[in-house]
Amino acid sequence: MEPGDKGILRRFGKYFRSYRILIVISLTAAVMVALSDTAIALVVKLITDLFGGITQAVSSGKPIEIQFSLYKWGFNIYDFTVSGTSQAGRMLWIIALGTLCVVLVKGAFHFLKEYLMWSVTHRIVMQLKQELFSRVVHFPLSFFDREKSGDVVSRVTYDVTQIENSIRSAVMLVKSVVYTFIFVTFMFLLEWSLTLFVLAVFPVSGILIKLFGDRIRGISRKLSLNVADYTAFLAEAIGGAKVIKAFGREKTKERSFNKKVHENYRFNMKVAKLATLHSPAQDIFSSIGMAGVVIFCGYRILYGGMTFGDLTGFLILLFNAYKPIKTLGEANNVLQRALASGRQIFDLIDQPDESMVIGSGSKKLSEVKGNIEFENVDFSYLDDIPVLQDINLIAEPGETIALVGPSGGGKSTLISLIPRFYPLHQGKIMLDGVDIAELDIDHLRRQIAIVPQETVLFSGTVEENIRFGQLDANNTEITNAAKLANAHDFIEKLSGGYQAEVGERGVQLSGGQRQRIAIARAILRDPKILLLDEATSSLDSESEHLIQDALERFRRDRTTIVIAHRLSTVQSADRIAVIVEGSLAEIGSHQELYKKDGIYRKLCDQQFGG
């Protein structure tokens, strides 16, 4: 094992411990299955001896007189005599009925064993998926800024599938150990010297398992990274389908994807080659050992050291023991792939969550008024590239402040700091006189509604997407919010109305329709703080006018910070803050700033042709 593999196995053990009772019951059932197979081997020995005795008596013309006995290790397993045709016939019936009973018992315990272990497997996989998703949704936004979404999807799909296979293999591994122990024990009971001879072959299998397992694990790690790479590429291509078509880059993307898939094929074939070589290699060494067993047993029979029934029963036990030993190698191959995937999964699980990166206070405001104050705020996504510098800004309760300025100046970053999507590097932001770092983060975000520049809708109905703003809202509240956002009329015209499916990311709707639903979602939240990032950018002139009127009514008694590039939409704001290269360059009303003949006036003249 490599360093860290034991830690990965210990972490997997945590999941198994939760279901230890079911596992114990399943393993007990496995023991009963193995004992049933052993009983069948003994029954076959009895049948062989019985038919051998009958054949010998018939060919010699003598009466049937067969002695059945099994003395091993000082124990008298059985000792009885069958005399005459009548007793031989009864013996046949007893053996047949006994065999049927053993098979029925074996079948019942086999069902119990398999059902319970499948149940444990699927429960653990379900728990692992839930834990992964729970971790992912609580990661800070900085994680998603630097990681490809396809990489994360690959962890929850491909790597979890590998873990599911490994859990099944781990169960097979434990069952194989149980079976091997029971079968080898009974082999010792029947023929200890022959068993020692057979066991000389087993270490060779162990060496093969180690050699093939190490190679498979190394390739599986590369395969896991490759799957994450092409999954991320695929997700990116699907998301950017419109741009790809607009620039005629279908063939370019197709060639890139084919290259990644071909690389995936090569890794898969390396794993397949090792996995398929392992089985015949093990069979070759096992066959050599089997040939030695046949020769050894042949001489024992020739010189009266064992009966043909002893040989038959021993060979059945040997074949039963060989299957789980071979399974050890196959299970190990899957286990090595799982160790590679397990490392990827636990690396993801061990990522710091939002509370560790940003922190969360415990204070809750009894009444939120909406006073926001930026005090000497500095921020950067990368340590050496400042995005915001020395921002000092106050938004009074119920006041509307517009942020304007050239693109890339830091306006969107500024409003993303209010709900604490990112930690501050310097300074602080106050809400009603309390540092937001001291507030419970969920409590803080419940006071805020955001309409981002890039509208995000989720697969589901129109109603479900609006209700996302307030989960316990009733239908009347949802309808009122839609009306206020000028969305009700077009929703009613959809096939299904409020129950119409919006499609993945809202693809069934136009950009303006998506944005109005996002606004309705924010209205339904009924926040004290409203953050609008180009909230009307996708609307036509008529809809924009109606939405502006709706927002004018909605933002009364709410602190509103709005980002806009079309300056005509923010002239009615209480104050306008001009952000240039991360700094607050000017602040004041439209009239005040226009009179200053500064940056704001230049922006107005550029847009309005002044």
Buried (B, 14 or more C-beta within 10 A) or exposed (E): EEEEBEEBBEBBEEBBEEBEEBBEBBBBBBBBBBBBBBBBBBBBBBBBBBBBBBEEBEEEEEEBBBEBEBEEEEEEEEEEEBEEEEBBEEBBEEBEEBBEEBEEBBEBBBEBBBEBBEEBBEBBBEEBBEEBEEBBEBBBEBBEEEBBEBBBBBBBBBBBBBBBBBBBBBBBBBBBBBBBBBBBBBBBBBBEEBBEBBBEBBEBBEEBBEEBBBBBBBBBBBBBBBBBBBBBBBBBBEBBEEEBEEEEBEEEBEEBBEEBBEBBEEBBEBBEEBBEEBBEBBEEBBEEBBEBBEEBBEEBEEEEBBBBBBBBBBBBBBEBBBEBBBBBBBBBBBBBBBBBBBBBBBEBBEBEBBEEBBEBBEBEBEEBBBBBBBBEBBBBEEEEEBBBBBBEBBBBBBBBBBBBBEEEBBBBBBBBBBBBBBBBEEBBBBBBEBBBBBBBBEBBBBBBBBBBBEBEBEEBBBBBBBBBBBEEBEEEBBBBBBBBBBBBEBBEEBEEEBEBBBEEBBEBBEEBBBBBBBBBBBBBBBBBBBBBBBBBBBBEEEBBBBBBEBBEEBBEEBBBBBBBBEBEBBBEBBBBBBBBBBBBBBBBBBEEBBEEEBBBBEBBEEEEEE
